[in-house]
Amino acid sequence: MGFFERYLSVWVGLCILAGVGLGYAAPGVFEGIASLEYAHVNLVVAILIWLMIYPMMVQIDFGSLKDVGKKPKGLVLTLVINWLVKPFTMALLGWLFFKGIFADWVDPQTATEYIAGMILLGVAPCTAMVFVWSHLTKGDANYTLVQVSINDLIMVVAFAPITALLLGVTDITVPWDTLILSVVLYVVLPLLAGFITRKQIEKKGANAVNTLVDKFKPFSVCGLLLTIVILFGLQANTILAQPQDIVLIAIPLLIQTYGIFAIAYFAAKRMKLPHNVAAPACMIGTSNFFELAVAVAISLFGLHSGAALATVVGVLVEVPVMLSLVWFANKTRGWFD
């Protein structure tokens, strides 16, 4: 892992503090940023999200899709966890905690928005960081690429319907026009741009794509960190008044992450998958495409919303948790081989 990726949790924590401090000291600046929107899409955040997503899409090799049938079990596991288990368990945990256990500590409207943010995290399977987790667990890189490619293609058509279904189940009004616009803006167009870029760059040699992605990495991380500063700057007064909400959001997210990994890892062992396929498959099913979740939360509910706050807390939680799961997967390699 590079310097930025290795200490991502530290940078996120510092940006949270910076955002809250700046939001308290200069709220007018953040209100000005919030006013720069078109069709419920904040233009500043949209640019920052593209900085994050575009390099990830360039990494997707659609030529790898021809290898789907070679090891179908690992792909089946990933797809079942990502699209049939994870979104629904996330919605269930959100409802259980914020409509039940934490109901006396959070007002109903805010609780509903927190649930929405959790759902958006649950419906967005990880795209980029999976390559890091796969590398750290000595996963099959080509197979990981196949899994990610298939997930991205499914995300184009499945993200909006599943999100709408789960938001509807939790009694949240779904603005379909905004949701579809978000999917097009943050999934379809970056995927298309990444595909075109990759085709052009590949003409320059085998390592040209990796070189381009490496050049983009600092910009991608900066996009994430600036987004966090903006989000927490807009949430500054709420956070200072109710700091316990960060902890409340983190609890079900931690339970979900470790729980999904346990289910996937047990299933992989029962299916007798080799470790270099099982580990990345479980990592993909466990981690989130938090950049997409943040973008859609802002588009649907606004920069000030509890949904946006919940997705950003997901960023803070994910990296250290995933590193702990990488450690566990490496320690238990003997269970599979």
Secondary structure by P-SEA (a helix, b strand, c coil): ccccccaaaaaaaaaaaaaaaaaaacaaaaaaaaacccccccaaaaaaaaaacaaaaaaccccccccccccaaaaaaaaaaacccaaaaaaaaaaaaccccccccccaaaaaaaaaaaaaaaacccccaaaaaaaaaccaaaaaaaaaaaaaaaaaccaaaaaaaaaaaaccccaaaaaaaaaaaccaaaaaaaaaaaaaaaaaccaaaaaaaaaaaaaaaaaaaaaaaaaaaaaaaaaaaccaaaaaaaaaaaaaaaaaaaaaaaaaaaacccaaaaaaaaaaacccaaaaaaaaaaaccccccaaaaaaaaaaaacaaaaaaaaaaaaaaccccc
